[in-house]
Amino acid sequence: MHDTLVLKLVLTPLLIAAASLAGRRWGPAVGGWFVGLPLTSGPIALFLALDHGAGFAAAAGVGSLTGALAEAGFCLAYAAAARAGWPVALAAATVAFAALAALVQRMALSPAAAAVCAFAALVIALGLMPRRRAAAAPSPPPAWDLPARMVITTVLVLLITGAAATLGPRLSGVLATFPAYAAILTVFAHRAGAAAAVQVLRGLLLGLFAFAGFFVVLCAAIEPLGLAAGFLLATAAALAIQGGSLAVVLAAPESGRLGRILAGR
């Protein structure tokens, strides 16, 4: 238990710091795409497996897959309310996430059905998201910005894993998908206007295909192959899918500096 606490306190803030710096360097769409990786829910799944066993983690993985539907609703609701300002948009997105999370929690989907629903929801959400370019870059973030993001996300991981025995595996998995970090990233991008916030969310939806792929493989592999092989295969699948979705992000006109660098321009 002590070892997993150390992992939570060290690994989670390091992952979030890396995602934050990538978003600052290469723009909101790339930042959102980066955090589509299971940077929070992946470590939570690992800690659940270490604390409660492979079966518990596999069930939590199904919860995380269904939670992707709630994340798609979060993105659509925020985008729909973005012109009203970030407080209204964030409130609407959080309500949408909570409502969808409560719904999918009652559905008791099989891993295969959860995977189909997750990928379908992401495709539909991407098709419905508005396509607007940001007019200006946000102002430089304050000095406390990065430490605050690291602390908030680490606290989220500690709370969910600490309450896992009470919540049960599926609800733990669903709650692990709440886009706390993406919400922070979106709110800060919103300072440059609603279009910048929408860019983050479009990038997030593209990145969530890797998230879904991670949990599809994890649910299938962790019990028959063990923790190490299950997480290695799931991570490899997520990285492969994320590499493919990068081409879609770079094709967008708002991909910015990263697109120009990788395109050799």
Residue pairs with C-beta under 8 A, 6 or more apart in sequence:
1 51
3 50
4 47
4 50
4 51
4 161
7 43
7 46
7 47
8 43
8 47
8 154
8 157
8 158
8 161
9 154
11 43
12 40
12 43
12 150
12 153
12 154
12 157
13 150
13 151
13 153
13 154
15 39
15 40
15 43
16 39
16 40
16 149
16 150
16 153
16 154
16 181
17 146
17 149
17 150
19 31
19 34
19 35
19 37
19 39
19 181
19 185
20 31
20 145
20 146
20 149
20 150
20 185
21 146
22 30
22 31
22 34
23 30
23 31
23 32
23 34
23 35
23 185
23 200
24 31
24 141
25 257
25 258
26 255
26 256
26 257
26 258
27 199
27 254
27 255
27 256
27 257
27 258
28 134
28 185
28 189
28 192
28 196
28 197
28 199
28 200
28 203
28 254
29 199
29 200
29 202
29 203
29 249
29 252
29 254
29 255
29 256
30 203
30 249
30 255
30 256
30 258
31 185
31 189
31 200
31 203
32 182
32 185
32 186
32 199
32 200
32 201
32 202
32 203
32 204
32 205
32 206
32 207
33 203
33 204
33 206
33 207
33 242
33 245
33 246
33 249
34 203
34 207
35 179
35 181
35 182
35 185
35 204
35 207
36 203
36 204
36 205
36 206
36 207
36 208
36 209
36 210
36 211
36 242
36 245
37 207
37 210
37 211
37 214
37 238
37 242
38 45
38 64
38 210
38 211
38 214
38 215
38 238
39 181
40 153
40 156
40 157
40 176
40 180
40 181
41 64
41 67
41 173
41 176
41 177
41 211
41 215
42 214
42 234
42 235
42 238
43 157
44 60
44 157
44 160
44 161
44 172
44 176
45 57
45 60
45 61
45 64
45 173
45 176
45 215
45 218
45 231
46 57
46 227
46 231
47 157
47 161
48 56
48 57
48 60
48 161
48 164
48 169
48 172
49 56
49 57
49 222
49 227
49 231
50 227
51 161
51 164
52 164
52 165
52 169
54 222
54 223
54 226
54 227
54 230
55 223
56 164
56 169
57 169
57 218
57 222
57 227
58 111
58 218
58 219
58 222
58 223
59 169
59 170
59 173
60 164
60 169
60 170
60 172
60 173
60 176
61 111
61 173
61 215
61 218
61 219
61 222
62 109
62 110
62 111
62 114
62 170
62 173
62 215
62 219
63 105
63 169
63 170
63 171
63 172
63 173
63 174
63 176
63 177
64 173
64 174
64 176
64 177
64 211
64 215
65 109
65 111
65 114
65 115
65 117
65 118
65 173
65 212
65 215
65 216
65 219
66 104
66 105
66 107
66 109
66 114
66 117
66 118
66 170
66 173
66 174
67 101
67 104
67 173
67 174
67 175
67 176
67 177
67 178
68 118
68 121
68 122
68 177
68 208
68 211
68 212
69 100
69 104
69 117
69 118
69 121
70 96
70 97
70 98
70 100
70 101
70 104
70 174
70 177
70 178
71 97
71 177
71 178
71 179
71 204
71 208
72 121
72 122
72 124
72 125
72 205
72 208
73 93
73 96
73 97
73 99
73 100
73 121
73 125
74 93
74 94
74 96
74 97
74 179
74 183
75 93
75 125
75 129
75 201
75 202
75 204
75 205
76 96
76 125
76 128
76 129
77 89
77 92
77 93
77 95
77 96
77 97
78 89
78 90
78 92
78 93
78 186
78 197
78 201
79 89
79 129
79 130
79 197
79 198
79 201
80 92
81 88
81 89
81 92
81 93
82 89
82 190
82 194
82 197
82 198
83 194
85 190
86 186
86 187
86 190
86 197
89 190
89 194
89 197
90 183
90 186
90 187
93 183
94 183
97 178
97 179
101 174
101 175
101 178
104 117
104 174
105 170
105 171
105 174
109 117
111 216
111 219
111 220
115 212
115 215
115 216
118 212
119 209
119 212
122 205
122 208
122 209
122 212
125 205
126 202
126 205
126 206
129 198
129 201
129 202
129 205
130 198
131 202
132 194
132 195
132 198
133 195
133 199
133 253
133 254
134 189
134 192
134 193
134 195
134 196
134 199
134 254
135 192
135 193
135 195
136 192
136 193
136 196
137 192
138 188
138 189
138 191
138 192
138 196
139 191
141 188
145 188
149 181
149 184
152 180
152 181
152 184
153 180
153 181
156 178
156 180
160 167
160 172
160 175
160 176
161 172
163 172
164 172
167 175
177 211
179 204
182 200
182 201
182 204
185 200
186 197
186 200
186 201
186 204
187 197
189 196
189 197
189 199
189 200
190 196
190 197
199 254
202 252
203 249
206 245
206 248
206 249
207 242
207 245
209 241
209 242
209 245
210 237
210 238
210 239
210 241
210 242
210 245
211 238
213 234
213 237
213 238
213 240
213 241
214 234
214 235
214 237
214 238
215 234
216 237
217 230
217 233
217 234
217 237
217 238
218 230
218 231
218 233
218 234
221 229
221 230
221 233
221 234
222 230
222 231
222 234
223 230
225 233
249 255
249 259
250 258
250 259
250 262
250 263
252 259
